[in-house]
Amino acid sequence: TRQVVSKVAEQRVTNLMIHILIGLSLAVGSVVNNVPKAVTFGIFLVMGFSSLSGNQLFERVWLWTIWDRSAYPRFRFVTRVPYNSLHKYTAIQFGCFAILYVLTSVSAVAVVFPFFMASLVFVRKSLKWIFTEEELAELDAREDLPPDEEPSEKPHERAVRTLEDVEKLPVEP
């Protein structure tokens, strides 16, 4: 079962503490300057990697490293979308991500960044000619839905029948 938040109790203490800590960070700026840059880069690197889990794009990219499709996790987008469509959508999305990264890294072409961002609207609209509406609904899911249940029997067990099962099958004349 999945727990869902039904209500939130508003409080002012949290907001007060956040602003006090922000104010204190201004006062301890000289102390923070003594921390080596490598340490802060390492902290941000760890924070970045820890935020990748739960990101649907990187979960789908990770599927490219798993050769056995029966070992895929039971995510909804894995169980409800054909594998070819899943990987095609991931390749398109990862390609757009790579282009965005290059546009922000290379200062000579950085001026094109806003135009490419605007063109992503048209890229998304054109995906309806490649994928069905059902596939796009699963691949574009904004909410974190629970994974599908495990099948009650494995595919190779379905093919194995007992002699009694074979005897119950209808016989064609």
Salt bridges, closest charged atoms under 4 A:
GLU138 OE2 - ARG76 NH2 3.67
GLU138 OE2 - ARG80 NH1 3.59
ASP140 OD2 - ARG124 NH2 2.46
ASP148 OD1 - ARG80 NH2 3.00
GLU153 OE2 - ARG158 NE 3.60
